[in-house]
């Protein structure tokens, strides 16, 4: 089996996406047997090696979530994005602080994927999202209000109402969307 694993790892890091993707499913099915090799890839200076390691972990039934969380702070945007997407598929409350920080990522896709992962975590993410909504930079606040709107917890109604008053079309849109989802949408009447 060791020779087969070496072959699959070589395919994973061969530089050809189709071959690497084919190796992902095989490697993910190996479970704990492959973890030390994936950890070595995560420690690699090569961005692509780290990305494929996270991609493989994401495919596993029970990946080490702490490795995915650590990858949220990777210097490469594509690795951070892959980690956020992996946490979307493996939601875990311990990822909330890292995902909340990623809402302010300079890469918009990273922030969007972090918000999506926080949405899958659900109501446990509310305190972190509310903190970002209150104190974060504008684009992080937009992602926070989007996540709050999609989670649909009635406890955030006051925050969504406050977001309606923001001087941001995006924040107003997501606040309205969230209130609508909670059955509190506003009815606008055209004056006669």
N, C-alpha and C positions, 0 to 999 in steps of 0.2 A: 504493500500500500504506500510506503514511503516514496517509491519511485513514481507512482501515479500522482501523488501530491506535488512532487517536484515538477512534474510535467505540467500540471494544472497551474501552478504558481508561475512557471515560465510563460504560459499562455496569457495569464492575467497581466503580466508586465511586458508583453511582447511589443506593445506599441500599435497593435492593430485592434481597433474597437470591436469588430465582429468576433474575433477569436477570444478577446478578453471577456466579452459579455457571455460567451458560451461557457467560459471557465467559471464565471461567477456562480451560476446555479450549482455546478458540481461542488465547488469549494464550500459554498454555504451549507450544503447538505452534510459536510464532514463534521460540523459542530466543533466541539472543544478541541478536536484533533488538529485543527488548522489555526487556532488562535495565536499560538506563538509566532507563526509565520506572518499572520496578519499584523501582529504587533510590531514585528520588524519592519514591515512595509509602512506602518503608521509613523515610525521613527525615521523614515528615509528622508533625505534632503530633496528627493524628486517629488514634485507636486503630483504627477500622474500616478506614481506608486501609492501615495497617500489616498488619492481619490479612489483608486480601484480597491484599496483596502476597505474604505468606508462603504463603497458600493457593495462589496461582498458582505460586510457586516449587516447592512440594511436588509439583505436578502435572507439572513439567518432568522430562525424562529425566535431565538432568545440571545441577541447580541449583548456584549458587555456595554451597557448603556453609558457607563462612565467614559468609555473610549469615544463614544459618539459625542458626549458632552464636551470632552477635551478638544475634539475636532472643530467645535463651534468657534474656537479662538485661533484656528489655523491661520497662518499668514496669507494663504491663497484663498481667494474668494470662492473658487469652484469647490474646494474642499469644505469650506464653511457651508456652502449651499447643499452639498451632498449630505453633510451631517444633519442639517436642519430637515431635509427631506426624509432622511432615515428616522429621525425622531418623530416626524409626522406619522410614519408607519409603525413606530414603536413608542407611543406616547408614555412619558414617565415624568412624574412631578419633580423629580430631582433635576430635570433639565430646565425648569422654569427660569432660574436666574440667568443662565447662559443664553437661552432663547430671548429673554427680555433685553439683554445687552445687544443682541444681534439685530434688534429692531432699529437700532441707530447705525447699522452697518453702512459704509459708503456705497456699497453695491445694492441697488434697489431690489434685485432678485433675492439676495440674502435676507433682507428685511421681510419681504413678502413670504418667503418660505418659513422664516421664524414665526411670523404671525400665524401662518397655517398650522404649524406644529403646536403653538399655544392654543389654538382653537380646538385641536383634537384632545388636548389635555383637559380643557373645559374649565369649569368654575374654580378649580384650584389655582388657576393662573390669574384670577381676578385681582388680587392685591398687587402683583407685579405689573399687570397691565394698567391698573389705575395709577400706580406710581409713575409709569412712563407717560401716561396721559397728562399727568399734572406737571411733571418736571422735564420731560424729554425734549429733544430737538423736534422741529416740526414734522419731518417725515416719519420719525419714530412715533410721534403722537397720532399721525394718520393711520399707521399700521395698528396701533393700540386700539383706536376707536373702531377700526374695521374688525379686529379680533373680538372686542367686546360686543359689537353688533351681532357677530356670527355666533358667539357663545349663547347669547339670548338669556342671560340670567337677569331676573327682574331687579336684583339689587343694584344694577348699574344704571337704572333709569335716571337718577339725578345727574350722573356724569354724562349720559347721552343728551339730556336736556341742556346741560351747560355747553356741550360741544356744538349744539345748534347755534349758539351765539358766537361761535368762533368766526374769524374773518378768513375762512378757508372753505372753499366749495367742497373739497374732498372730505373734510371733517364733517361738514353739514350733511353731505350725502350719506356717509356711513352712520351718523347719528340718526337721521331719518329712517334709514334702512333698519337699524337696530330697534327703534321704537315701533316701526311697522311690524317687525317680526314678533315683538312682544304684545301686539294687538293695541298699541297706543299711538298708532299713526295719526297724524293731524289731517283733518279735512279742510281743504281750502275752498272757500266759497267765492265765486266771482260776483263782485258787487253789481247791482242793477244799474 
